[in-house]
Amino acid sequence: MLKQNTIKDSFSLSGKGLHTGLKLTVSFLPAPEGHGYKIQRVDMPGQPIMDAVAENVVDTQRGTVLGKGEMRCSTVEHALAALYALGIDNVMMQVDGPEFPILDGSAEPFVREIQRVGIVEQDAPKDYYYITKKMEFRDDKTGACITLLPDDDFSITSMIAFDGKVLSSQFATLDSMDKFVTEVAAARTFVFVREIEQLLLAGLIKGGDLDNAIVIYEQQTTQENLDKLCKLTGAEHHDANDLGYIQHKPLVWDNEPARHKLLDIIGDMALIGKPIKGRIIATRPGHTINNMFARMMRKEIRKHDVQAPKYDPNQTPLMDVNQIKRLLPHRYPMLLVDKVIDIKENYIVAVKNVTNDEPFFQGHFPDEPVMPGVLLIEALSQTGGLFVLHDKQPNTYSTYILRIDDVKFRQKVSPGDTLVFRVETVAPLRHNIGTMQGYAFIGENCVAEATFTAQVINNKSLS
């Protein structure tokens, strides 16, 4: 089972801000389990803190800008991409100005420092959100589209298209986050010459230069105008007839712009708040549609605040009903678990096929058969008992419920339904007493939940 991670030690990076031109320092500090990504403005009164989540994005014109109250922080996507790709879940980011330093325009400086200080595993499990169906978001104004498909890992394909001779269309694919460091992290941000004058006049790239961006000259202008722009950006003289890329450092890859779009997508997806298991296909992506999609994903996750376990009926169970009988004393008609399909360090997943022959349907109710809620809780407690007893000798121990709290019933259970139970530990077993949280699902819908405390008794002590 994968656990949450944070960095082993703090580190800082300094440089100028792309938009403000100010000299800035951003520091990254280890954070406890469940902390997530947070940003603190140490230069503001009271040193305010905000969560780095999609709802706090206030602008996407030239990058991702987070804001809460009077607090603003921009150019955060490269750092977030590095954290997300390297599997870091919890970190505090402290910055002494309104944006992170742009550095070289890529995620590589952040990756390098994370690798230098190291990553430490924490006790809490990593909370993935698994994509179980196709999801799509379109922006008809720009033609941008993001499609999310089920997958066993997290992977991305980006396809970009522009109306130009130098950069018309490119695509790039990242099949595994394991390749981020070598195939994506060094990809730099890019800008077109035709955009620079407007951006400079608007005061949006006071810190932009050829050391932190790829400049693409693809629509011919006059030599006088190009000389003016080269002077403003610190670039050397460039022949106005020579279309192409203008930068001090050569392209790392021929499709570096498309790879940088992968980087931006990862940084913006980090604002979802949970790591994703799924495949993203992005056409003409940008920070605006990235943020719209991240917001949609957060709404989807809130609708399924507890996600149903994957269940393949063709999968060989870890325990069949005969093995279950060796651990539990229950028999017909009170044995309410048919098989166990998954057991990990802190949870168990079991299945109950609800048939029309269940004896309780005769009286509950003859004309509208509904499984009694109390039996749903009983099935959850039996699943929890199997978790406690699965590594003990058969018929040696029994579990008894001491307390049940926070019971909720969300949907009725009828003949023909397949119930999938997930029970996870809330507190470790101490003095043979433990607390567990149980959920019952039909498909993707949670139909019941409860928290229960149980005691494990050695059967020999009862004789």
PAZA-214783 format. One record per residue (C-alpha): residue in one letter; x, y, z. Coordinates in nm, 2 decimals. Each point is the difference from the previous one (the first is absolute). Layout:
N
@r A&c1 X&c2 Y&c3 Z .
...
# end
This chain:
463
@r M&c1 0.00&c2 0.00&c3 0.00 .
@r L&c1 0.14&c2 0.34&c3 -0.10 .
@r K&c1 0.03&c2 0.26&c3 0.28 .
@r Q&c1 0.00&c2 0.38&c3 0.00 .
@r N&c1 0.33&c2 0.17&c3 -0.04 .
@r T&c1 0.16&c2 0.33&c3 0.10 .
@r I&c1 0.35&c2 0.14&c3 -0.05 .
@r K&c1 0.28&c2 -0.10&c3 0.25 .
@r D&c1 0.13&c2 0.35&c3 0.05 .
@r S&c1 -0.08&c2 0.36&c3 -0.09 .
@r F&c1 0.16&c2 0.17&c3 -0.30 .
@r S&c1 -0.03&c2 0.34&c3 -0.17 .
@r L&c1 0.04&c2 0.14&c3 -0.35 .
@r S&c1 0.05&c2 0.36&c3 -0.10 .
@r G&c1 -0.03&c2 0.19&c3 -0.33 .
@r K&c1 -0.20&c2 0.27&c3 -0.17 .
@r G&c1 -0.38&c2 -0.01&c3 -0.05 .
@r L&c1 -0.11&c2 -0.03&c3 -0.36 .
@r H&c1 -0.28&c2 0.25&c3 0.04 .
@r T&c1 0.13&c2 0.24&c3 0.26 .
@r G&c1 0.38&c2 -0.02&c3 -0.07 .
@r L&c1 0.05&c2 0.00&c3 0.38 .
@r K&c1 0.26&c2 -0.21&c3 0.17 .
@r L&c1 -0.19&c2 -0.27&c3 0.18 .
@r T&c1 0.07&c2 -0.30&c3 0.22 .
@r V&c1 -0.23&c2 -0.30&c3 0.04 .
@r S&c1 0.06&c2 -0.26&c3 0.28 .
@r F&c1 -0.14&c2 -0.35&c3 0.02 .
@r L&c1 -0.06&c2 -0.15&c3 0.34 .
@r P&c1 -0.10&c2 -0.36&c3 0.11 .
@r A&c1 -0.36&c2 -0.03&c3 0.11 .
@r P&c1 -0.21&c2 -0.25&c3 0.19 .
@r E&c1 -0.23&c2 -0.27&c3 -0.14 .
@r G&c1 -0.32&c2 0.14&c3 -0.16 .
@r H&c1 0.15&c2 0.35&c3 -0.03 .
@r G&c1 0.00&c2 0.01&c3 -0.38 .
@r Y&c1 0.16&c2 0.30&c3 -0.18 .
@r K&c1 -0.02&c2 0.34&c3 0.17 .
@r I&c1 0.15&c2 0.33&c3 -0.08 .
@r Q&c1 0.10&c2 0.27&c3 0.25 .
@r R&c1 0.08&c2 0.36&c3 -0.08 .
@r V&c1 0.26&c2 0.09&c3 0.26 .
@r D&c1 0.03&c2 0.36&c3 -0.13 .
@r M&c1 -0.36&c2 0.08&c3 0.09 .
@r P&c1 -0.14&c2 0.11&c3 0.34 .
@r G&c1 -0.10&c2 -0.31&c3 0.19 .
@r Q&c1 0.18&c2 -0.22&c3 -0.25 .
@r P&c1 -0.33&c2 -0.14&c3 -0.15 .
@r I&c1 -0.02&c2 -0.36&c3 -0.12 .
@r M&c1 -0.23&c2 -0.15&c3 -0.27 .
@r D&c1 -0.06&c2 -0.34&c3 -0.14 .
@r A&c1 0.14&c2 -0.07&c3 -0.35 .
@r V&c1 -0.33&c2 -0.13&c3 -0.14 .
@r A&c1 -0.19&c2 0.07&c3 -0.32 .
@r E&c1 -0.27&c2 0.21&c3 0.16 .
@r N&c1 0.27&c2 0.26&c3 0.11 .
@r V&c1 0.11&c2 0.07&c3 -0.36 .
@r V&c1 -0.09&c2 0.36&c3 -0.08 .
@r D&c1 0.18&c2 0.05&c3 -0.33 .
@r T&c1 0.13&c2 -0.21&c3 -0.28 .
@r Q&c1 0.10&c2 0.26&c3 -0.26 .
@r R&c1 0.38&c2 -0.06&c3 0.01 .
@r G&c1 0.04&c2 -0.28&c3 0.24 .
@r T&c1 -0.19&c2 -0.13&c3 0.31 .
@r V&c1 -0.07&c2 0.26&c3 0.26 .
@r L&c1 -0.13&c2 -0.10&c3 0.34 .
@r G&c1 -0.18&c2 0.24&c3 0.23 .
@r K&c1 -0.19&c2 0.03&c3 0.33 .
@r G&c1 -0.11&c2 0.33&c3 0.14 .
@r E&c1 0.28&c2 0.25&c3 -0.06 .
@r M&c1 0.25&c2 -0.28&c3 -0.06 .
@r R&c1 0.13&c2 -0.08&c3 -0.35 .
@r C&c1 0.26&c2 -0.24&c3 -0.13 .
@r S&c1 0.08&c2 -0.07&c3 -0.36 .
@r T&c1 0.23&c2 -0.22&c3 -0.21 .
@r V&c1 -0.05&c2 -0.30&c3 0.23 .
@r E&c1 -0.06&c2 -0.27&c3 -0.26 .
@r H&c1 0.36&c2 -0.10&c3 -0.06 .
@r A&c1 0.07&c2 -0.06&c3 0.37 .
@r L&c1 -0.34&c2 -0.19&c3 0.04 .
@r A&c1 0.08&c2 -0.22&c3 -0.30 .
@r A&c1 0.34&c2 -0.10&c3 0.16 .
@r L&c1 -0.17&c2 -0.08&c3 0.33 .
@r Y&c1 -0.29&c2 -0.20&c3 -0.16 .
@r A&c1 0.23&c2 -0.19&c3 -0.24 .
@r L&c1 0.24&c2 -0.10&c3 0.28 .
@r G&c1 -0.29&c2 -0.13&c3 0.21 .
@r I&c1 0.02&c2 0.26&c3 0.28 .
@r D&c1 -0.34&c2 0.05&c3 0.16 .
@r N&c1 0.07&c2 0.24&c3 0.29 .
@r V&c1 0.21&c2 0.32&c3 -0.01 .
@r M&c1 -0.01&c2 0.36&c3 0.12 .
@r M&c1 0.12&c2 0.26&c3 -0.25 .
@r Q&c1 0.11&c2 0.34&c3 0.14 .
@r V&c1 0.06&c2 0.28&c3 -0.25 .
@r D&c1 0.11&c2 0.36&c3 0.07 .
@r G&c1 -0.20&c2 0.16&c3 -0.29 .
@r P&c1 -0.30&c2 -0.03&c3 -0.23 .
@r E&c1 0.15&c2 -0.28&c3 -0.21 .
@r F&c1 0.25&c2 -0.28&c3 -0.01 .
@r P&c1 0.33&c2 0.07&c3 -0.18 .
@r I&c1 -0.01&c2 -0.11&c3 -0.36 .
@r L&c1 0.36&c2 -0.14&c3 0.02 .
@r D&c1 0.07&c2 -0.16&c3 -0.34 .
@r G&c1 -0.36&c2 -0.03&c3 -0.10 .
@r S&c1 -0.03&c2 -0.37&c3 0.07 .
@r A&c1 -0.05&c2 -0.24&c3 0.29 .
@r E&c1 0.36&c2 -0.12&c3 0.00 .
@r P&c1 0.13&c2 0.22&c3 0.29 .
@r F&c1 -0.28&c2 -0.11&c3 0.23 .
@r V&c1 0.06&c2 -0.37&c3 -0.09 .
@r R&c1 0.37&c2 0.04&c3 0.06 .
@r E&c1 -0.05&c2 0.14&c3 0.35 .
@r I&c1 -0.26&c2 -0.26&c3 0.09 .
@r Q&c1 0.23&c2 -0.28&c3 -0.10 .
@r R&c1 0.29&c2 0.16&c3 0.19 .
@r V&c1 -0.19&c2 0.02&c3 0.33 .
@r G&c1 -0.19&c2 -0.33&c3 -0.05 .
@r I&c1 -0.35&c2 -0.12&c3 0.05 .
@r V&c1 -0.14&c2 -0.16&c3 0.32 .
@r E&c1 -0.29&c2 -0.25&c3 0.02 .
@r Q&c1 -0.27&c2 0.08&c3 0.25 .
@r D&c1 -0.25&c2 -0.23&c3 0.18 .
@r A&c1 -0.32&c2 0.10&c3 -0.17 .
@r P&c1 -0.11&c2 -0.18&c3 -0.32 .
@r K&c1 0.02&c2 0.20&c3 -0.33 .
@r D&c1 -0.36&c2 0.09&c3 -0.09 .
@r Y&c1 -0.03&c2 -0.06&c3 -0.38 .
@r Y&c1 -0.31&c2 0.08&c3 -0.20 .
@r Y&c1 -0.06&c2 -0.27&c3 -0.26 .
@r I&c1 -0.16&c2 0.09&c3 -0.33 .
@r T&c1 -0.27&c2 -0.25&c3 -0.08 .
@r K&c1 -0.17&c2 0.15&c3 -0.30 .
@r K&c1 0.08&c2 0.24&c3 -0.28 .
@r M&c1 -0.02&c2 0.37&c3 0.09 .
@r E&c1 0.04&c2 0.29&c3 -0.24 .
@r F&c1 0.01&c2 0.38&c3 0.02 .
@r R&c1 -0.01&c2 0.23&c3 -0.30 .
@r D&c1 0.05&c2 0.37&c3 -0.05 .
@r D&c1 -0.19&c2 0.09&c3 -0.32 .
@r K&c1 0.16&c2 0.35&c3 -0.01 .
@r T&c1 0.36&c2 -0.13&c3 -0.03 .
@r G&c1 -0.06&c2 -0.35&c3 -0.14 .
@r A&c1 0.18&c2 -0.14&c3 0.30 .
@r C&c1 -0.11&c2 -0.34&c3 0.14 .
@r I&c1 0.12&c2 -0.22&c3 0.29 .
@r T&c1 -0.11&c2 -0.36&c3 0.01 .
@r L&c1 0.06&c2 -0.23&c3 0.29 .
@r L&c1 -0.01&c2 -0.38&c3 -0.04 .
@r P&c1 0.03&c2 -0.29&c3 0.25 .
@r D&c1 0.36&c2 -0.13&c3 0.04 .
@r D&c1 0.21&c2 -0.19&c3 0.25 .
@r D&c1 0.25&c2 0.29&c3 0.02 .
@r F&c1 0.01&c2 0.37&c3 -0.06 .
@r S&c1 0.10&c2 0.10&c3 -0.35 .
@r I&c1 -0.04&c2 0.30&c3 -0.23 .
@r T&c1 0.00&c2 0.08&c3 -0.37 .
@r S&c1 0.00&c2 0.37&c3 -0.11 .
@r M&c1 -0.06&c2 0.12&c3 -0.35 .
@r I&c1 0.06&c2 0.37&c3 -0.08 .
@r A&c1 -0.09&c2 0.19&c3 -0.32 .
@r F&c1 0.09&c2 0.35&c3 -0.11 .
@r D&c1 -0.05&c2 0.20&c3 -0.31 .
@r G&c1 0.37&c2 0.04&c3 -0.09 .
@r K&c1 0.28&c2 -0.13&c3 -0.21 .
@r V&c1 0.25&c2 -0.07&c3 0.27 .
@r L&c1 -0.23&c2 -0.16&c3 0.26 .
@r S&c1 -0.32&c2 -0.13&c3 -0.17 .
@r S&c1 -0.08&c2 -0.33&c3 0.18 .
@r Q&c1 0.18&c2 -0.22&c3 0.25 .
@r F&c1 -0.08&c2 -0.28&c3 0.24 .
@r A&c1 0.17&c2 -0.16&c3 0.29 .
@r T&c1 -0.09&c2 -0.29&c3 0.23 .
@r L&c1 0.10&c2 -0.10&c3 0.35 .
@r D&c1 -0.09&c2 -0.36&c3 0.07 .
@r S&c1 0.12&c2 -0.01&c3 0.36 .
@r M&c1 0.09&c2 0.26&c3 0.26 .
@r D&c1 0.33&c2 -0.20&c3 0.04 .
@r K&c1 0.11&c2 0.16&c3 -0.32 .
@r F&c1 -0.08&c2 0.36&c3 0.10 .
@r V&c1 0.35&c2 0.09&c3 0.12 .
@r T&c1 0.17&c2 -0.11&c3 -0.33 .
@r E&c1 -0.27&c2 0.08&c3 -0.25 .
@r V&c1 -0.20&c2 0.30&c3 0.12 .
@r A&c1 0.16&c2 0.19&c3 0.29 .
@r A&c1 0.25&c2 0.20&c3 -0.21 .
@r A&c1 -0.26&c2 0.12&c3 -0.25 .
@r R&c1 -0.02&c2 0.38&c3 0.01 .
@r T&c1 -0.29&c2 0.24&c3 -0.04 .
@r F&c1 -0.03&c2 0.17&c3 -0.34 .
@r V&c1 -0.13&c2 0.32&c3 -0.14 .
@r F&c1 -0.05&c2 0.14&c3 -0.35 .
@r V&c1 0.17&c2 0.32&c3 -0.12 .
@r R&c1 -0.34&c2 0.14&c3 -0.11 .
@r E&c1 -0.11&c2 -0.02&c3 0.37 .
@r I&c1 0.30&c2 0.15&c3 0.16 .
@r E&c1 -0.07&c2 0.37&c3 -0.08 .
@r Q&c1 -0.35&c2 -0.02&c3 0.13 .
@r L&c1 0.11&c2 -0.18&c3 0.32 .
@r L&c1 0.28&c2 0.25&c3 0.06 .
@r L&c1 -0.24&c2 0.30&c3 -0.05 .
@r A&c1 -0.24&c2 -0.17&c3 0.25 .
@r G&c1 0.28&c2 -0.04&c3 0.25 .
@r L&c1 -0.05&c2 -0.38&c3 0.01 .
@r I&c1 0.35&c2 -0.14&c3 -0.07 .
@r K&c1 0.24&c2 0.25&c3 0.17 .
@r G&c1 0.22&c2 -0.30&c3 0.09 .
@r G&c1 -0.01&c2 -0.18&c3 -0.33 .
@r D&c1 0.32&c2 -0.07&c3 -0.20 .
@r L&c1 0.16&c2 -0.26&c3 -0.22 .
@r D&c1 0.13&c2 -0.18&c3 0.31 .
@r N&c1 -0.35&c2 -0.09&c3 0.12 .
@r A&c1 -0.20&c2 -0.05&c3 -0.31 .
@r I&c1 0.01&c2 -0.12&c3 -0.36 .
@r V&c1 -0.09&c2 0.29&c3 -0.23 .
@r I&c1 -0.16&c2 -0.11&c3 -0.33 .
@r Y&c1 0.03&c2 0.24&c3 -0.30 .
@r E&c1 -0.25&c2 -0.13&c3 -0.26 .
@r Q&c1 -0.18&c2 0.30&c3 -0.15 .
@r Q&c1 0.24&c2 0.24&c3 -0.18 .
@r T&c1 0.02&c2 0.36&c3 0.12 .
@r T&c1 0.22&c2 0.29&c3 -0.10 .
@r Q&c1 0.36&c2 0.01&c3 0.10 .
@r E&c1 -0.05&c2 0.32&c3 0.19 .
@r N&c1 -0.28&c2 -0.16&c3 0.21 .
@r L&c1 0.19&c2 -0.32&c3 0.06 .
@r D&c1 0.31&c2 0.20&c3 0.11 .
@r K&c1 -0.22&c2 0.19&c3 0.25 .
@r L&c1 -0.13&c2 -0.32&c3 0.15 .
@r C&c1 0.34&c2 -0.16&c3 0.01 .
@r K&c1 0.13&c2 0.30&c3 0.20 .
@r L&c1 -0.29&c2 -0.02&c3 0.24 .
@r T&c1 0.06&c2 -0.37&c3 0.07 .
@r G&c1 0.38&c2 0.01&c3 0.00 .
@r A&c1 0.02&c2 -0.22&c3 -0.31 .
@r E&c1 0.27&c2 0.04&c3 -0.26 .
@r H&c1 -0.07&c2 0.15&c3 -0.34 .
@r H&c1 -0.21&c2 -0.24&c3 -0.21 .
@r D&c1 -0.06&c2 0.01&c3 -0.38 .
@r A&c1 -0.37&c2 0.08&c3 -0.05 .
@r N&c1 0.00&c2 -0.23&c3 -0.30 .
@r D&c1 0.11&c2 -0.30&c3 0.21 .
@r L&c1 -0.30&c2 -0.17&c3 0.16 .
@r G&c1 0.06&c2 -0.25&c3 0.28 .
@r Y&c1 0.08&c2 -0.03&c3 0.37 .
@r I&c1 0.19&c2 0.27&c3 0.19 .
@r Q&c1 0.16&c2 -0.10&c3 0.33 .
@r H&c1 0.34&c2 -0.03&c3 0.16 .
@r K&c1 -0.03&c2 -0.37&c3 0.07 .
@r P&c1 -0.08&c2 -0.24&c3 -0.29 .
@r L&c1 -0.32&c2 -0.20&c3 0.00 .
@r V&c1 0.02&c2 -0.30&c3 0.23 .
@r W&c1 -0.24&c2 -0.19&c3 -0.22 .
@r D&c1 -0.15&c2 0.08&c3 -0.34 .
@r N&c1 -0.35&c2 -0.01&c3 0.16 .
@r E&c1 0.10&c2 0.19&c3 0.31 .
@r P&c1 -0.31&c2 0.23&c3 -0.01 .
@r A&c1 -0.23&c2 -0.30&c3 0.00 .
@r R&c1 0.19&c2 -0.15&c3 0.28 .
@r H&c1 -0.03&c2 0.32&c3 0.20 .
@r K&c1 -0.37&c2 -0.02&c3 -0.05 .
@r L&c1 0.02&c2 -0.34&c3 0.17 .
@r L&c1 0.18&c2 0.17&c3 0.29 .
@r D&c1 -0.27&c2 0.27&c3 0.03 .
@r I&c1 -0.28&c2 -0.26&c3 0.00 .
@r I&c1 0.17&c2 -0.20&c3 0.28 .
@r G&c1 0.04&c2 0.32&c3 0.20 .
@r D&c1 -0.36&c2 0.10&c3 -0.05 .
@r M&c1 -0.12&c2 -0.35&c3 0.08 .
@r A&c1 0.18&c2 0.01&c3 0.33 .
@r L&c1 -0.26&c2 0.26&c3 0.10 .
@r I&c1 -0.26&c2 -0.28&c3 0.00 .
@r G&c1 0.13&c2 -0.10&c3 0.35 .
@r K&c1 0.02&c2 -0.37&c3 -0.07 .
@r P&c1 0.24&c2 -0.20&c3 -0.22 .
@r I&c1 -0.19&c2 -0.14&c3 -0.30 .
@r K&c1 0.00&c2 -0.35&c3 -0.16 .
@r G&c1 -0.10&c2 0.06&c3 -0.36 .
@r R&c1 0.11&c2 0.11&c3 -0.34 .
@r I&c1 -0.03&c2 0.37&c3 -0.11 .
@r I&c1 -0.02&c2 0.09&c3 -0.37 .
@r A&c1 0.03&c2 0.38&c3 -0.04 .
@r T&c1 -0.07&c2 0.18&c3 -0.33 .
@r R&c1 0.11&c2 0.36&c3 -0.02 .
@r P&c1 0.05&c2 0.02&c3 0.38 .
@r G&c1 0.05&c2 0.31&c3 0.20 .
@r H&c1 -0.02&c2 0.12&c3 0.36 .
@r T&c1 -0.36&c2 0.11&c3 -0.04 .
@r I&c1 -0.15&c2 -0.34&c3 -0.11 .
@r N&c1 0.24&c2 -0.18&c3 0.23 .
@r N&c1 -0.15&c2 0.19&c3 0.29 .
@r M&c1 -0.36&c2 -0.05&c3 -0.12 .
@r F&c1 0.07&c2 -0.37&c3 -0.02 .
@r A&c1 0.17&c2 -0.02&c3 0.34 .
@r R&c1 -0.30&c2 0.18&c3 0.16 .
@r M&c1 -0.23&c2 -0.25&c3 -0.17 .
@r M&c1 0.21&c2 -0.29&c3 0.14 .
@r R&c1 -0.02&c2 0.14&c3 0.35 .
@r K&c1 -0.38&c2 0.02&c3 -0.03 .
@r E&c1 -0.01&c2 -0.36&c3 -0.13 .
@r I&c1 0.22&c2 -0.12&c3 0.29 .
@r R&c1 -0.23&c2 0.18&c3 0.26 .
@r K&c1 -0.30&c2 -0.18&c3 -0.15 .
@r H&c1 0.19&c2 -0.33&c3 0.07 .
@r D&c1 0.17&c2 0.11&c3 0.32 .
@r V&c1 0.06&c2 -0.37&c3 0.06 .
@r Q&c1 0.09&c2 -0.18&c3 -0.32 .
@r A&c1 -0.12&c2 -0.35&c3 -0.07 .
@r P&c1 0.26&c2 -0.27&c3 -0.02 .
@r K&c1 0.07&c2 -0.16&c3 -0.34 .
@r Y&c1 -0.19&c2 -0.34&c3 -0.03 .
@r D&c1 0.07&c2 -0.25&c3 -0.28 .
@r P&c1 -0.24&c2 -0.30&c3 0.04 .
@r N&c1 0.24&c2 -0.21&c3 -0.19 .
@r Q&c1 0.28&c2 0.06&c3 0.25 .
@r T&c1 0.10&c2 -0.29&c3 0.22 .
@r P&c1 -0.10&c2 0.09&c3 0.36 .
@r L&c1 0.25&c2 0.01&c3 0.28 .
@r M&c1 -0.25&c2 -0.18&c3 0.21 .
@r D&c1 -0.30&c2 -0.20&c3 -0.11 .
@r V&c1 -0.30&c2 -0.08&c3 0.21 .
@r N&c1 0.16&c2 -0.32&c3 0.14 .
@r Q&c1 0.31&c2 0.19&c3 0.12 .
@r I&c1 -0.23&c2 0.27&c3 0.15 .
@r K&c1 -0.18&c2 -0.27&c3 0.20 .
@r R&c1 0.33&c2 -0.11&c3 0.15 .
@r L&c1 0.04&c2 0.35&c3 0.15 .
@r L&c1 -0.35&c2 0.11&c3 0.08 .
@r P&c1 -0.25&c2 -0.19&c3 0.22 .
@r H&c1 -0.30&c2 0.13&c3 -0.21 .
@r R&c1 -0.21&c2 -0.24&c3 -0.21 .
@r Y&c1 -0.31&c2 0.02&c3 -0.21 .
@r P&c1 -0.20&c2 0.21&c3 0.02 .
@r M&c1 0.24&c2 0.24&c3 0.18 .
@r L&c1 0.31&c2 -0.04&c3 -0.21 .
@r L&c1 -0.01&c2 0.31&c3 -0.21 .
@r V&c1 0.34&c2 0.00&c3 -0.18 .
@r D&c1 0.05&c2 -0.22&c3 -0.31 .
@r K&c1 0.37&c2 0.07&c3 -0.08 .
@r V&c1 0.30&c2 0.22&c3 0.08 .
@r I&c1 0.17&c2 0.16&c3 -0.31 .
@r D&c1 0.27&c2 0.22&c3 0.16 .
@r I&c1 0.18&c2 0.04&c3 0.33 .
@r K&c1 0.27&c2 0.26&c3 0.06 .
@r E&c1 0.18&c2 0.14&c3 0.31 .
@r N&c1 -0.29&c2 0.22&c3 0.10 .
@r Y&c1 -0.31&c2 -0.12&c3 -0.19 .
@r I&c1 -0.20&c2 -0.29&c3 -0.13 .
@r V&c1 -0.25&c2 -0.03&c3 -0.29 .
@r A&c1 -0.27&c2 -0.27&c3 -0.01 .
@r V&c1 -0.31&c2 -0.08&c3 -0.21 .
@r K&c1 -0.36&c2 -0.11&c3 0.07 .
@r N&c1 -0.23&c2 -0.10&c3 -0.29 .
@r V&c1 -0.35&c2 0.08&c3 0.11 .
@r T&c1 -0.25&c2 -0.26&c3 -0.14 .
@r N&c1 -0.37&c2 -0.02&c3 0.01 .
@r D&c1 0.03&c2 -0.31&c3 0.22 .
@r E&c1 0.13&c2 0.20&c3 0.30 .
@r P&c1 -0.24&c2 -0.10&c3 0.29 .
@r F&c1 -0.04&c2 0.35&c3 0.13 .
@r F&c1 -0.18&c2 0.11&c3 -0.33 .
@r Q&c1 -0.30&c2 -0.22&c3 0.10 .
@r G&c1 -0.10&c2 0.25&c3 0.26 .
@r H&c1 0.21&c2 0.32&c3 -0.10 .
@r F&c1 -0.21&c2 0.06&c3 -0.20 .
@r P&c1 -0.21&c2 -0.26&c3 -0.20 .
@r D&c1 -0.10&c2 0.25&c3 -0.27 .
@r E&c1 0.31&c2 0.21&c3 0.00 .
@r P&c1 0.31&c2 -0.20&c3 0.11 .
@r V&c1 0.25&c2 0.22&c3 0.18 .
@r M&c1 0.31&c2 -0.13&c3 0.19 .
@r P&c1 -0.03&c2 0.12&c3 0.36 .
@r G&c1 0.25&c2 0.27&c3 0.09 .
@r V&c1 0.10&c2 -0.18&c3 0.32 .
@r L&c1 0.12&c2 -0.29&c3 -0.22 .
@r L&c1 0.21&c2 0.23&c3 -0.21 .
@r I&c1 0.18&c2 0.11&c3 0.31 .
@r E&c1 0.03&c2 -0.37&c3 0.11 .
@r A&c1 0.16&c2 -0.08&c3 -0.34 .
@r L&c1 0.24&c2 0.29&c3 0.04 .
@r S&c1 0.09&c2 -0.12&c3 0.35 .
@r Q&c1 0.06&c2 -0.36&c3 -0.13 .
@r T&c1 0.23&c2 0.15&c3 -0.26 .
@r G&c1 0.18&c2 0.18&c3 0.27 .
@r G&c1 0.02&c2 -0.32&c3 0.20 .
@r L&c1 0.16&c2 -0.18&c3 -0.30 .
@r F&c1 0.26&c2 0.28&c3 -0.01 .
@r V&c1 0.09&c2 -0.05&c3 0.36 .
@r L&c1 0.00&c2 -0.38&c3 -0.01 .
@r H&c1 0.15&c2 -0.07&c3 -0.35 .
@r D&c1 0.36&c2 -0.05&c3 0.14 .
@r K&c1 -0.11&c2 -0.20&c3 0.30 .
@r Q&c1 -0.06&c2 -0.36&c3 0.05 .
@r P&c1 -0.35&c2 -0.12&c3 -0.10 .
@r N&c1 -0.25&c2 -0.03&c3 0.28 .
@r T&c1 0.24&c2 0.15&c3 0.25 .
@r Y&c1 -0.14&c2 0.35&c3 0.03 .
@r S&c1 -0.34&c2 0.18&c3 -0.03 .
@r T&c1 -0.09&c2 0.36&c3 -0.05 .
@r Y&c1 -0.28&c2 0.18&c3 0.18 .
@r I&c1 -0.15&c2 0.34&c3 -0.07 .
@r L&c1 0.03&c2 0.25&c3 0.29 .
@r R&c1 -0.13&c2 0.31&c3 -0.16 .
@r I&c1 -0.14&c2 0.13&c3 -0.33 .
@r D&c1 0.01&c2 0.37&c3 -0.10 .
@r D&c1 -0.08&c2 0.23&c3 -0.29 .
@r V&c1 -0.23&c2 -0.24&c3 -0.18 .
@r K&c1 -0.13&c2 0.13&c3 -0.34 .
@r F&c1 -0.23&c2 -0.17&c3 -0.25 .
@r R&c1 0.00&c2 0.16&c3 -0.34 .
@r Q&c1 -0.17&c2 -0.25&c3 -0.23 .
@r K&c1 -0.21&c2 -0.31&c3 0.04 .
@r V&c1 0.14&c2 -0.35&c3 -0.08 .
@r S&c1 -0.22&c2 -0.24&c3 -0.20 .
@r P&c1 0.02&c2 -0.35&c3 -0.15 .
@r G&c1 0.25&c2 -0.01&c3 -0.29 .
@r D&c1 0.23&c2 0.26&c3 0.15 .
@r T&c1 0.37&c2 -0.08&c3 0.06 .
@r L&c1 0.13&c2 0.16&c3 0.32 .
@r V&c1 0.37&c2 0.08&c3 0.02 .
@r F&c1 0.12&c2 0.07&c3 0.36 .
@r R&c1 0.32&c2 0.20&c3 0.08 .
@r V&c1 0.10&c2 0.01&c3 0.37 .
@r E&c1 0.31&c2 0.20&c3 0.11 .
@r T&c1 0.16&c2 0.05&c3 0.33 .
@r V&c1 -0.05&c2 0.33&c3 0.18 .
@r A&c1 0.21&c2 -0.07&c3 0.30 .
@r P&c1 0.25&c2 -0.29&c3 0.05 .
@r L&c1 -0.09&c2 -0.30&c3 0.21 .
@r R&c1 0.08&c2 0.06&c3 0.37 .
@r H&c1 -0.08&c2 -0.22&c3 0.29 .
@r N&c1 -0.19&c2 -0.21&c3 -0.26 .
@r I&c1 -0.23&c2 0.29&c3 -0.08 .
@r G&c1 -0.01&c2 0.18&c3 -0.34 .
@r T&c1 -0.21&c2 0.25&c3 -0.19 .
@r M&c1 -0.09&c2 -0.04&c3 -0.37 .
@r Q&c1 -0.18&c2 0.20&c3 -0.26 .
@r G&c1 -0.22&c2 -0.20&c3 -0.24 .
@r Y&c1 -0.16&c2 0.08&c3 -0.33 .
@r A&c1 -0.25&c2 -0.20&c3 -0.21 .
@r F&c1 -0.01&c2 0.07&c3 -0.38 .
@r I&c1 -0.23&c2 -0.10&c3 -0.29 .
@r G&c1 0.20&c2 0.09&c3 -0.31 .
@r E&c1 0.15&c2 0.34&c3 0.06 .
@r N&c1 -0.26&c2 0.11&c3 0.25 .
@r C&c1 0.05&c2 -0.02&c3 0.38 .
@r V&c1 -0.32&c2 -0.15&c3 0.14 .
@r A&c1 0.09&c2 -0.01&c3 0.37 .
@r E&c1 0.29&c2 0.08&c3 0.24 .
@r A&c1 0.08&c2 -0.03&c3 0.37 .
@r T&c1 0.28&c2 0.03&c3 0.25 .
@r F&c1 0.02&c2 -0.29&c3 0.24 .
@r T&c1 0.22&c2 -0.11&c3 0.29 .
@r A&c1 0.06&c2 -0.37&c3 0.05 .
@r Q&c1 0.18&c2 -0.22&c3 0.26 .
@r V&c1 0.20&c2 -0.31&c3 -0.09 .
@r I&c1 -0.05&c2 -0.28&c3 0.24 .
@r N&c1 0.21&c2 -0.32&c3 0.03 .
@r N&c1 -0.25&c2 -0.28&c3 0.00 .
@r K&c1 0.21&c2 -0.20&c3 0.25 .
@r S&c1 -0.06&c2 0.28&c3 0.26 .
@r L&c1 -0.37&c2 -0.07&c3 -0.03 .
@r S&c1 0.02&c2 -0.37&c3 0.08 .
# end
